[in-house]
Amino acid sequence: MTRRSTTALAAVALAAGALLGTAVPAQAATPAQIATSKTNGVAYLKTLQAADGSYVTSGGLSNEWAFSALAAAGTAAVDVLPGADPAKNARTVYRGQLAAATWPGASPVVTDYERAILNSYAAGIDPARVGAGRNLIADLAAYWQSAEPGYWGPSGNFNGTVFGLLALGNARTQSGSQRVPQTLLDASAAAVRANQHTDGGWNYSKAAGDPTALAQASDIDMTGAAMASLCAAGVPSTDSAITSAASFLAANLNANGSFAAMWGPNTDSNGWAVSGLNACGINPQGAAFTSGSGKTPVDYLIAQQFNPGGGFKYQSTDTTPSAYASVDGLRAVAGGGFTATPPTPVTSGAPTWVATTAFTSGTAARIALTVDNGTGNLKVCAVTLTPTGSTTTLGAVLDAAATATPSGCVTGVTPSSGSGAITAVNGTANAGANSWKVRLDNGTAATATRATTVNAGDTVSLRYGS
């Protein structure tokens, strides 16, 4: 099928609303084929586990992304263990690695923390409560770009902003609630929107404000991730940013169900594109994503899988499976986005979630803090403090925020001591019906007082308003 005819097909399908909920065509991958692919794919990913139970590798791409694929396919990380040693189950070992003071190394970058948030969440580890000294949500908050609100890490590396939004939008609380305020997600969603190219897709580098860059051809992989990030932030699939992205992908569908990716058709690109569609509730086997030959992107992925071995090859000409391609392929075929809610374990007595619920007195810890004065001047930071008990107070968090990362998050608080209600933050004082309220993990708003109890891993949000 030619690119031109594919584009025409996509336009007709979009006009008819076919991107949403279209019935699976007769020649698309069947439920039975998908089920077999999932079973065999999980079996292959289990072979990637090291003898010590680890999935994290040194150098290159880490196999820890396997947790997102396993969860999407319905397998809990705690149920994955080498031999019969439950002490070496993948979740326990991964949690220990993340909690170590030496992780992620001497020169961390923002994507280290974003990757860890998405995968710890899928593994059933509360990313804000990995250990006494490890709060991955707070670690990410330290990379907020105060001069370019909405971006995470250097804005030139647009990938960091997309995965920051994916992490914060998808890594919900253990009860399934949104963990951070919507204003924070909206700020990053605005940054993602500003980088959407004129062809409807995205690329790895920043394009916002640069007409030449915005006019350049987009990348299949990044388009899948960026559209998924917007949907994770609550953007509906009917939004023009999402429909334009879906049209871009449909226009680049090849006859065999692969996408015309930057480096040629491959499993990883198809996996990211399909995961983006999955995350937005768009059927990757609908009419808009069925070629003239009757093939869909899911067909292509399943064709890339070795059976019964279960691994996926990177390109059609490869003769051996690729670990990374196998993760991307399985996660997409299983219907996942870029992470997944952890499944209920089958191991007797194993909980769905593990978390550190109390501070360790004398051990430094981090708290993620957002301060919103109601004017759109959102401040985000990571606050480091050393609790003297199993809990701390809002007053202690705000006092420690004077040296938070990035700086300038909190420049002044009234009162500066005691346990009473907070009447002013950063020069904005309570007036009339407007006052400072606090939410913990985006829960119910309450009057902000210095005595408000803050627990380990709480995301603290202060907002001024009525």
TIMI-794700 format. One record per residue: x, y, z of N, C-alpha, C in turn. Coordinates in steps of 0.05 Angstrom, whole numbers, plus 32768, in hexadecimal, padded with zeros to 4 digits. Example, Ala and Ser with C-alpha at 12.3 -4.5 7.8 and 13.67 -1.06 7.14 Angstrom:
BEGIN
81087F8E809C80F67FA6809C81087FBE809C/81017FD3808E81117FEB808F81028001809D/
% end
This chain:
BEGIN
80117FE88000800080008000801280198000/800B802C7FF0801C80447FEE801680568006/802A8068800C8027807C8021800F808E801B/800B809480027FF580A67FFA7FDA80998000/7FD780807FF97FBD80727FFD7FB8806E801B/7FCE8069802A7FCB806680477FC180808053/7FCC8096804A7FC380B080547FA680B5804E/7F9D80AD80367F8180B1802F7F6F809F8041/7F78808780467F69807580577F6680818073/7F7C808C807D7F7C809880987F6880AF8099/7F6880C080847F5780D780847F3A80CF8084/7F3380BB80747F1780B180747F0F80A6808F/7F228097809B7F1C808A80B57F18809F80CA/7F2980B380CA7F2780C880DE7F0D80D780DB/7F0680DD80C37EED80EC80BE7ED580DD80C9/7ED780C380C87EC180B280D27EC380AB80EF/7ED880B580FC7EDC80AF81187EE78093811D/7EF3808781087EFA806B810A7F128066811C/7F20807B81247F37807681367F2E806D8152/7F16807181597F0C806B81737EFA80538173/7F03803D817E7EF2802681827EE98017816A/7EF8801881557EF1800A813C7EF27FEC8141/7EE07FDD81367EE17FC081397EFA7FB5812C/7F047F9F81377F1D7F93812D7F177F868112/7F267F8D80FD7F217F8180E37F277F6380E3/7F1C7F5580D07F1E7F3880D07F3B7F2F80CE/7F4C7F3E80C07F677F3580BC7F7A7F3F80D2/7F707F4E80E57F817F5880FA7F897F42810D/7F9E7F47811D7FA67F3381317F8E7F2B8142/7F8A7F1281467F737F0881557F797F088173/7F647F0781847F687F0481A17F797EEC81A8/7F757ED681997F857EBE819F7FA27EC38198/7FA87ED081827FC47ED6817B7FD07EE8818F/7FC17EFC81987FCC7F0F81AC7FD17F0081C7/7FBF7EEE81CF7FC37EDF81E77FDC7ECE81E6/7FE07EC181CF7FF87EB081CC80117EC181CD/80107ED981C080277EEB81BF802E7EF481DC/801A7EFA81EB801E7F028207802B7EEC8217/80207ED48215802B7EBD822480487EB8821D/804E7EB7820480697EB181FB807C7EC98201/80717EE181FE80827EF98204808A7EFA8221/80777EF48233807E7EF3825080937EDE8256/80907EC7824980A37EB1824D80BF7EBA8245/80C17EC9822F80DB7ED3822680E67EE7823A/80D67EFA824380E07F0F825580EA7F02826F/80DE7EEC827780E77EDF828F81047ED4828C/810B7ECE827381277EC4826E813B7EDA8271/81337EF3827081457F098273814E7F0F8290/81407F0382A281467F0782BE81607EFA82C6/81727F0982D4818C7EFE82DC81887EEB82F4/819D7EDC82FA819B7EC8830F81957ED5832A/819D7EEF832D81987EFC8347817C7F098348/816C7F05833381517F108332814F7F2B8324/81667F35831B81677F508310815F7F5282F3/81547F6982EB814F7F6F82D0815F7F8882C7/816C7F9582DA817B7FAD82D381977FA582C9/819F7FAF82B381B97FA982A781CB7FC182A9/81E47FBD82A681F77FD382A681FD7FDC828A/81FA7FF6828582008000826A81EA7FFA8256/81E7800C824381D38007822E81B780098239/81A47FFC822A81887FFC823281837FE78247/81757FEE825C81707FDC827281587FCB826D/81597FB2827681437FA08274812D7FA68288/81307FBA8299811B7FC082AD81017FC8829F/81027FD1828680EA7FD7827880D87FBF8276/80E37FA7827B80D37F8E827B80BC7F90828E/80BF7F9F82A480A97FA182B880907FAD82AC/80937FC0829A807B7FCC828E806D7FB9827B/807D7FA9826D80727F95825B80657F7E826A/80727F75827F80677F5F828F804C7F67829B/804B7F7F82A680327F8882B2801C7F8A829D/80237F958286800E7F98827180047F7D8268/80157F68826A800D7F4D826280017F3E8279/7FFE7F4A82907FF07F3E82A780027F2E82BA/801C7F3282B9802F7F2482CB803B7F3782DF/80387F3182F880437F42830D80617F3D8310/80707F528315808D7F4F831780957F3E832F/80857F3E8344808B7F2E835C80897F108356/807A7F09834080777EED8339808D7EE38326/80A07EF5831F80B67EEE830D80CF7EEA831D/80D97ED1831E80F07ECB832F81007EB58322/811B7EB68326812B7EA1831B812A7E88832C/81267E71831F81247E58832E810B7E59833F/810F7E52835880F87E51836B80FF7E628384/810F7E77838181177E87839781077EA08399/80F27EA183AA80E17EB983AC80F07ED283B5/81067ECF83C381167EE683CC81227EF583B5/81247EE8839E81307EF58386811B7EFE8372/81027F01837B80EE7F09836880F57F25835C/80ED7F2A834480F57F42833580EE7F5C8344/80D77F5D835180CF7F76835E80E17F7C8375/80E67F69838680F67F6E839E81127F778396/811E7F69838281397F70837A81397F8C836E/81267F92835D81257FAD835081217FC38365/81117FBE8378810C7FD2838D81267FD8839C/81357FC283A2814E7FC683B081627FD5839F/81627FD1838581757FE08374816D7FFE8373/815480048371814B802083708150802E838B/814D802083A18150802C83BB816D803183C3/8180802483B5819C802783BC81A5804483B8/81B6804E83CA81C0806983C981D1806E83B0/81DC805883A581ED805A838D81DE805C8373/81C48056837481B48057835B81AB80748357/81AA807E833E81B08072832481CC8077831B/81DF807E832C81FA80838324820280A08329/821B80A68322822680C08328821B80D78317/821280D182FF820980E682ED81ED80E082E3/81D980E182F481BE80DA82EC81B280EF82D9/819F80E682C9819080F882B7817280F482BD/8162810682B48145810582BB813880EB82B2/814080E0829B813380C88292813980B082A3/814E80B082B28153809A82C5813C809882D9/813380AE82E3811D80AE82F7810280A982E9/80FF80B382D180E580AE82C380E2809182BD/80F7808582B380F7806882AD80F1805882C6/80FD806082DC80F9805282F680DD80558300/80D1806C82FD80B68071830680A3805F82F6/80A5805E82DC8093804E82CB8095803082D1/80AE802782D680B2800B82DA80AE800282F6/80B48013830A80AE800B83258090800A8329/8081801D831D8064801C831F805980028314/80637FFA82FC80597FE282F080617FC98300/80777FCB830F80807FB5832080717FB3833A/80617FC7834080527FC7835A80627FD38370/80757FE5836980847FF4837D807A8011837C/8070801C839280688038839280808049838C/80818057837580998066836E80A0807C8381/808D808683918094809B83A4809D809083BF/809B807583C180A1806883DB80B1804F83D7/80C6805283C780D7803B83C180E7803283DA/80F1804683E8810080408401810280598411/810E80578429810F806E843B811C8086842E/812F8082841D813D809884108138809B83F2/8123808D83E8811F808E83CB8101809483C5/80FD80AC83BB80E380B583B180E780BD8394/80E080AC838180E580B1836580D580C9835A/80BD80CE836580AD80E5835C80BC80FF8364/80C780FF837C80D78116838580F081198375/80FD8102836F81158103835E810F81108343/80F8810A833880F18116831E80EB81348322/80DE813B833880D78157833D80EF8169833C/8106815E8343811F816E8344812781778328/811C816C83138124817282F88110818682EA/80FD819082F980EB81A482EF80FA81BC82E5/80F381C682CD810181DD82C280F281F782C8/80FB820582DD80ED821D82E680EC823282D0/8101823482C08101824882AA80F182408292/80EA8226829080D9821C827B80C482098287/80B182148295809D820482A3809081EF8291/808E81D7829B808381C1828C809781AD8282/80B081B6827F80C681A4827680D48197828D/80DD817E828880EC816E829B810881698290/811C8172829F813781708295813C8184827F/81538185827381598198825D814481968247/813881AD8240812281AD822E812A81A38212/814481A6820B814D819C81F18149817E81EE/814A816F82048144815382048127814F8209/8117815381F580FA815281F880F081378203/80FF812281FE80F98108820880F581088226/81058118823481028119825180E88125825A/80DE8138824B80C48144825280AD8131824D/80AE81238237809981108230809880FA8245/80AF80EF824C80AE80D9826080A980E3827C/80AF80FC828180A78108829B80898109829E/807C81118288805E81128289805380F6828A/805F80E3827B805680C8827C805880BD8299/806E80C382A6807280B982C1805E80C482D5/805B80DE82D4804980EB82E8802C80E682E2/802580E382C8800980DE82C2800180C182C6/801480AF82C3800D809282C58012808682E0/8026808F82EE802D80838308801B808E831E/80038082831F7FEF808B83327FF48080834E/7FE3808883607FE6807E837C7FDE8060837D/7FE3805483937FDB803783967FBD80338393/7FAE804783997F90804583977F87804C837B/7F99805483697F92805A834D7F8C80778348/7F918089835B7F8B80A583587FA380B4834C/7F9D80CB833F7FB280DC83357FC380E6834C/7FDE80E583497FF080EB835F7FF781088361/7FF88116834A8001813283497FEA81448340/7FEB815E83467FD68170833E7FD381728320/7FBB817783167FB6817982FA7FC5819082ED/7FC981A582FD7FD881BC82F27FF481B482EA/800081A282F8801B819882F1801A818982D6/8007817682D48004816782BB7FFE817A82A4/7FED818E82A97FE581A082937FFD81B08289/800F81B8829C802781C78294803981B78281/803D819D8288804E818D8277803F8185825D/80258182825F8016817C8246801881948233/801881AC823D801B81C4822C803681C4821E/804B81BB822D806581B98221806681A4820A/8059818E820F8057817981FA8048818381E2/8032819081E68022819B81D0803381AF81BF/804381BF81CD805281D481BF806781C881AD/806E81AE81B1808281A181A18077818F818B/805D818F81878051817E81738057818A8157/8062817A814580698183812B805181878119/805581958104803E819B80F28033818280E4/8042816C80E38038815480D88028814380EC/8026814D81058016814081198025812F812D/803F812B8128804F811A813A8063812A814A/8076811C8156808A8129816780A6811C8160/80BA8129816A80D5811F816880E381208183/80FB8116818581098114819F8113812F81A8/8118814281968123815B819E810E817181A0/8114818681AE8101819C81B280FC81AA8197/80E381B0819180DC81BF817980CB81D7817F/80C181DA819780AF81F0819E80BC820B8197/80AD821D818A80B68237818480C88239816C/80CE8222815F80E08222814780D08217812F/80C78229811E80B78220810780C5820B80F5/80DF820E80F280EE81FB80E280EE81E080EE/80F281DF810880F281C5811680D681B88116/80C281C9811A80A781BF811B809E81B48100/80AA81BD80EA80A381B480CF80B2819B80C7/80C6819280D880D5817A80D180C4816180D5/80CC814C80C880BD813280CA80BF812880E6/80A9811D80F080A88112810B80B280F5810C/80B680EB812480C080D1812980A980BF8133/80A780A781298092809481318093808F814F/80AA8088815A80AD8081817680A380978188/80AF80AF818380A980C58195808C80CE8193/808080CA817C806480D18179805380BF818B/805980A5818C804B8093819E804D809B81BB/806680A281C3806B80AA81DF805D80C481E6/805F80D881D4805480F281DA803680F181DC/802980E381CA800C80E281CB800380D381E4/801280BF81EC800C80B08205800F80C2821D/802380D4821D802780E68233801080F98236/8005810382207FEE811582217FD68107822C/7FD180EE82237FBA80E0822D7FBE80D9824B/7FD680D482537FDB80CF82707FD580E78281/7FD780FF82747FD1811882827FB3811F8281/7FA3810E82757F87811282747F7C811E825A/7F8D812182467F84812C822C7F738116821F/7F5B811D82167F4A810882097F54810081ED/7F4C80E881E57F5580DF81CB7F4980EE81B4/7F3480FE81BA7F28810E81A57F35812981A1/7F48812F81B27F57814981B07F67814A8196/7F698161818B7F76816481717F93815B8171/7FA1815E81887FBD8156818A7FBE81378187/7FAB812981927FAB810C81907FA281028175/7F8D810E816A7F84810581507F98810B813A/7FA78122813D7FBC8128812A7FD38114812C/7FDA810C81447FEF80F881487FE780DD813C/7FCE80D681417FC480BC81367FC480BD8117/7FBD80D4810C7FBD80D780EE7FDA80D480E4/7FED80E080F2800980DE80EA801180C080E9/800A80B280FE8012809580FF8004808680E9/7FEA808B80E57FDB807D80D07FE7808280B4/7FF0809B80B07FFC80A28096801680958091/8023808A80A6803D807D80A3803B805F80A7/8024805380A38020803780A580288029808B/80388014808D804180058076802E7FED8072/80307FE0805B801E7FCB8053801F7FB38067/80367FAE807380387F97808580317F9E80A2/80277FB680A7801F7FBE80C180357FCC80D1/804D7FCE80C580637FDD80D2805F7FFB80CD/806D800B80DC806D802880D78087803080C9/8086804580B9809D805080AB80AE805F80BF/80BD805180CF80CC805D80E580E6806A80DA/80F2807B80EA810A808980E38121807780DA/8123806080E98139804D80E3812E803480D4/8118803780C7810C802080B980F8801280CB/80E6800180C080D37FF380D080E17FE280E6/80D77FE380FE80E37FD3811480CF7FD0812A/80D47FBD813B80C27FB6815180BF7FCD8165/80D57FD9816C80D47FEE818180C380068178/80C6800F815F80B6802581558098801D8155/80928005814B80767FFC814B806C7FFA8168/807D7FF1817A80757FEE8196806E800881A2/807F801C819E8079803781AA80608043819D/805D804081838045804B8176802C803E8181/802C8023818280148015818B800F801B81A9/8024801E81B98020802581D58014804181D8/801C805381C6800F806E81C67FF2806C81BF/7FEB805C81AB7FCF805881A47FBF804B81BB/7FCC803781C77FBF802981DE7FB9803C81F4/7FCD804D81FB7FCA806082117FB48074820D/7FAD807981F47F98808D81EE7F7E807F81E7/7F7D806581EA7F64805781E57F5D805581C7/7F71805781B67F6D805581997F7480398190/7F62802D81827F66801181797F7C800F8164/7F928002816A7FA87FFF81577FA27FEB8141/7F8A7FDE81437F817FCC812E7F677FD68120/7F617FEF81247F4A7FFB81177F4E800080FA/7F3A800A80ED7F3C800E80D07F53802080C8/7F58803580D87F6D804880D17F89803C80D3/7F8B802680E17FA5801880E57FA57FFC80D9/7F957FF980C47F957FE080B57F9D7FE78099/7FB37FDB808F7FBD7FE280757FAC7FD5805F/7FB17FDC80467FA27FD180307FA67FB3802E/7FBB7FA9803B7FC17F8C803B7FB37F7E8053/7FA47F8E80637F967F83807A7FA87F7F8092/7FBF7F8C80937FD17F8980A97FD07FA180BC/7FD37F9C80D67FD37FB180EA7FEE7FB280F8/7FF47FC88107800D7FC9811680107FB2812A/7FFA7FA781347FFC7F90814680047F778137/7FF97F74811F80017F5E810D801F7F5E810A/802A7F76810480477F7880FF80567F6F8117/804E7F78812F805C7F718147805C7F53814C/80457F47814980437F2A814D80547F1B8139/80567F25812080677F19810C80847F1B8113/808C7F2E812480A77F32812C80AF7F1F8143/809C7F10814D80A17F00816580A97EE3815E/80BE7ED9816B80C67EBD816880B47EAC817A/80A97E97816E80997E85817E80A27E69817A/80A37E59818F80997E5F81AA80AB7E6F81BC/80C37E7781B380D67E8581C480CB7E9E81D1/80BB7EAE81C180AD7EC581CD80BB7EDF81CA/80D57EE081C380E37EF981BF80DC7F0681A5/80DF7F2081A480DA7F2F818B80F47F38817F/80F67F368164810D7F41815781097F5F8152/811F7F6D814F811E7F8A814A81157F90812E/81217F84811A81197F8780FE81137F6C80F2/81047F6C80DD80FA7F5380D181117F4180C8/81287F4C80C1813E7F3C80B7814F7F3080CE/814A7F3880E7815A7F2D80FD81537F108102/81677F01810C81637EE5811181637EDE812F/81677EF2814081667EEE815D81557F04816A/81497EFE818181387F12818E81497F28819B/813C7F3F819F81487F5581AD81397F5981C7/81477F5C81DD81397F6081F781287F7981F7/81337F8F81ED81257FA981ED810C7FA781DB/81107F9C81C380FA7F9981B080E47F8781BC/80ED7F7381CB80D97F6081D680C87F6E81EB/80D47F8181FA80C57F90820E80B17FA28200/80BA7FB281EC80A97FC481DE80937FB581CF/809A7F9F81C380867F9081B480717F8381C6/80797F7781DB80667F6A81ED80537F7E81FA/805F7F948204804E7FA8821280397FB381FF/803F7FB781E6802C7FC281D380177FAD81CC/801F7F9581C6800C7F7F81BF7FF97F7A81D6/80037F7D81EE7FF37F7882067FDF7F8E820C/7FE17FA481FC7FCE7FBA82007FD87FD08212/7FF27FCF821A7FFC7FE2822D80057FFC8220/8007801182318014802A8229803180288230/803C803B82408058803A8247805D80318264/8048802A82718049801C828B802E800E828E/8029800182A480107FF482A9800B7FF182C7/7FF27FF082CF7FEC7FEB82EB7FF57FCF82F2/80027FCC8309800C7FB183107FF67F9D8314/7FF87F8583087FE47F70830B7FE47F658328/7FCF7F5883307FCE7F4A83497FE17F328348/7FF37F30835B80067F19835B7FF87EFF835F/80047EE983557FFA7ECE835B800A7EC18371/80217ECD837880317EC3838E80227EC783A8/801F7EB183B7800F7EB283D0801B7EC783E4/800A7ED983EE80127EEC8401801F7F0583F6/80257F0583DC80327F1C83D1801E7F3383CB/80237F4B83D680107F6183D180147F6C83B5/80007F7A83AB80027F87839180167F9D8392/80187FAB83A9802A7FC283AC803D7FBE83C3/80557FC983C080677FCB83D7806F7FE983D9/80737FF283F1807A800E83F5808580138411/80968027841480A0802F842E808D80468437/80808041844D806A8054845680738067846C/808B8064847680948076848B80B080808486/80B68098848F80D180A2848E80E2809384A3/80FC8091849E810F808784B1811D809F84BE/811880A284D8812480B984E6814280BB84E2/814B80D284DA816780D684D5817180D084B9/815F80C584A9816680BE848D815B80D3847A/816B80DF846A816280F48457814E80E88444/813980F8843E812480F0842C811C8107841A/810E810184048105811683F280E7811683F0/80DC812E83ED80BF813283E980BB814383D0/80A8813B83BF80A1814C83A7808D816183B0/8093817A83A98082819183B1807A81A18399/806181A98397805881BC8383804B81D48392/805081EC838980458204839580378214837E/801D82188381800D8225836D7FFF823D8379/8007825683727FFB826E837E7FE28276836F/7FD88266835C7FBF826B834E7FC2827D8336/7FDA828683307FDE829883197FEB828A8301/7FEF826F83047FFC826082EF801A825E82F2/8024826B83078041826A830D80478251831E/8045823A83128049822183218066821C8327/806C821583408087820E8348808881F18351/809D81E38348809F81C6834E80BC81C18358/80BE81B0836C80DA81AB837680DB81918386/80F38189838B80F88172839D8104817D83B7/80F8817783CD8100818183E7810F816A83F6/8127816F83FE8136815C840E81368164842B/812E8151843D812E815784598135813D8468/813C81408481814381298492812F812884A9/811B811784A68106811584BB8111810C84D6/8103811484EB810B810B850680F780F68511/80E580ED850080D280D9850780C880CA84EF/80B380BB84F280A880AB84DC809780BC84C9/808F80D484D2808180E784C1808F810284C5/8086811584B48091813184B78079814384B4/807E815D84B38068817184B1806C81828498/8056818F8491805781A1847A806A81B88480/806A81C18499807C81D784A0809981CF849C/80A081B684A380BC81AD849F80C281AB8482/80AF81A2847180B481A0845580B881BC8449/80A881CF845080AB81EA844580C481F8844E/80CC81F2846780E581FE847180FD81F28461/80FC81D8845C811281CC844C811181D4842F/80FA81DD842580F781E48409810881FD8402/8112820B8416812382228410813C821A8401/814482018403815B81F783F5815381E083E2/813B81E183D8813181CC83C6813D81CE83AB/813981B9839B814281B8837F812A81B4836D/812681C68359813581DF8354812F81F48369/814082088369813E821D837E8126822F8378/811E823E838C81098252838880ED8247838C/80EB822E839480D08221839780C1822E83AE/80CF823383C580C3824083DC80D7825583E6/80CF826E83E580E1828483ED80D982908408/80C1828A841180B88294842B809E82888433/809A8283844D808282778458807A82868471/8061828C847480568298848D804082868498/8041827F84B28057828584C5806F827384C0/8086827C84CA809F826D84C580A4825984DB/8093825784EE809682438504807A823C8510/807A822A852280618223852F8052820E851F/8038820B8525802781F68518800E8201850C/800B821B850A7FF2822785007FEF822784E2/7FD8823284D97FD2823384BD7FE6824484AE/7FEC823C84967FFF824B84857FEF82628478/7FF8827A847C7FEA829184737FF6829E845A/800F82988454801C82A3843C803382918433/8036828F8419804C8280840C8056829083F5/8070829483F5807D82A483DF807082BF83DB/806782CB83F0805D82E683EF803F82E883E8/803282D183E3801582D183DE800782CA83F8/7FF782DD84027FEB82D9841C7FCD82D3841A/7FC382C4842D7FA682BF842F7F9782D9842E/7F8182DA841F7F7182F2841D7F5482EB8416/7F4182F484267F2582EE84217F2082D08420/7F1482C7840A7F0D82AB84077F25829A83FE/7F3B82A783F67F52829983EC7F6682938402/7F6F827A84027F83827184167F93825A840B/7FA8825384197FBA823D84117FAE8223841B/7FAC821084077FA281F5840D7FB881E18406/7FB781CA84127FCB81B5840D7FBD819C8405/7FC8818E83F27FBF817383EA7FD7816083EC/7FD3814983F67FE8813483F77FE0811E83E3/7FF2811883D07FED810683BA7FD3810D83AC/7FCF812783A97FB88132839A7F9D812A83A6/7F9D812683C17F85811E83CE7F73813683D4/7F63813583E97F51814A83F17F60816283FA/7F58817A83F07F65819383F97F5D81998416/7F7181A284257F6C81AA84417F7C81C38447/7F7381D2845B7F8281E984637F9F81E28469/7FB281F1845E7FCE81EB84627FD781F6847D/7FE181E5848E7FEC81ED84A7800881E284AA/801881EF84BA803381E584BE803381CA84CB/801D81C384D9801C81AA84E78011819384D6/8008819984BD7FFE818484AC8012816D84A9/8008815584AE801A813E84AD802181368491/803A8132848B8044812984718051810E8475/804880FA8466805380DF8468806880DA8452/807780C58456808C80BE8442807F80BA8427/808A80C78413808080C383F7806980D583EF/805E80E48402804880F683FA8052810B83E6/8042810F83D18046812683BF8036813D83CB/8044815283D38038816983E08032817F83CC/8019818783CB8010819C83B9800381B383C8/800E81CB83C6800381E283D27FF681F383BC/7FDD81FC83C27FD0820D83AE7FC0822383BC/7FC3823B83B07FB4825383BB7F9B825783AB/7F85825A83BA7F6B825F83AD7F54825C83C0/7F3C825D83B57F24825B83C77F1D823E83CC/
% end
